[in-house]
């Protein structure tokens, strides 16, 4: 299979670093997030608490509603991680990965995972989701997270069709761009409908023109393990400027005409190194 984007950094080194970050994230998930979720699932079940318990509906319909509401609340959580600087300090660890592949999908700072336990309390208490539906959502959530972080180039017609129902690699690739307006788009996890609903969908950027990462943290030292773990607790840089203090902007020449129309590799007569303007 052909890659969607060319890898620019050592895969072995990245996998080692990402594996260490992922191991801490998995430990936090197993010891904090999932026990919290299990407690809330039991409590809401015993108390018949949550939105799906307010109206007598068939179990299948309740499950569909709960599944959709879980995904919608994840959209808001993801967007909050970009909107609020305290949360962004930790979420930035996910975004400074200089390449994007399946390992990036689980590369989250351990504190972000711990904080997400609060999201679980809110989600389960608000929705009243059943244990079975919760497990199903978790499985689909994790599977699609891995899928849309992959670096596999699907035929453009296939991905356009898939993107009517799922977040896909091209859609999420735009979200990992070094251009601020592109990073602050495409927050959905499973269903792309939430971005369409909230007008945060952006698909018209060719993957060949995307530089992955955060401009201020684009040097090799920024992705050393010790720096990644300590990053949220250090003085933050101007995220959207390169180390030479130049901002990163997209040259509109390479963009597709329609903001929400997925495009293939750019066929414009412009070289990739000119696709990002610095001033």
Buried (B, 14 or more C-beta within 10 A) or exposed (E): EEEBBEBEBEEEEBBEBBEBBBEBBBEBBEEBBBEBBBEBBEEBBEEEBBBBBEEEEEEEEBBBBBBBBBBBBBBBBBBBBBEEEEBBBBBBBBBBBBBBBBBBBBBBBBBBBBBBBEBBBBBBBBBBBBEEBBEBBEEBBEEBBBBBBBBEBBEEEEBBEBBEEBBBBBBBBBBBBBBBEBBBBBBBBBBBBBBEEBEBBBBBBBBBBBBBBBBBBBEEEBBEEEBBBEBBEEEBBEBBBBEEEEBBBBEEEBBBEEEBEBBBBBEBEEEBEEBBBEE
